[in-house]
Amino acid sequence: MSGGSYDYLFIAEDLFDRYHTIEAMRDRLAELGHVGAAADTQRVLDGLDQAKSQAKSLSEVWRAVEWLDSGDSGEDQVAEAVAARQTNQPR
């Protein structure tokens, strides 16, 4: 079976399972009148949004490394995934 050495890290959605809980905390802090803490919590969410975008752009690279380390592919596939990501990056 392919992958597994990094617990399928390339499936980026799994990294952000608690996003909705953090949103609920932000909303509750705002309800309680703790505007500063709610704003700081929003900044955490903004950071997660940015991190999710980055993780998504790295998913093919991460998969290639995971499969390499699992013995299912070679270093060439990692290099190809990195090159493809660089080609698709906005300039």
Secondary structure, DSSP 8 states (H G I E B T S, - for coil): ----TTTTTT-GGGGGTTHHHHHHHHHHHHHTT-HHHHHHHHHHHHHHHHHHHHHHHHHHHHHHHHHHHTTSS-HHHHHHHHHHHHHHS--
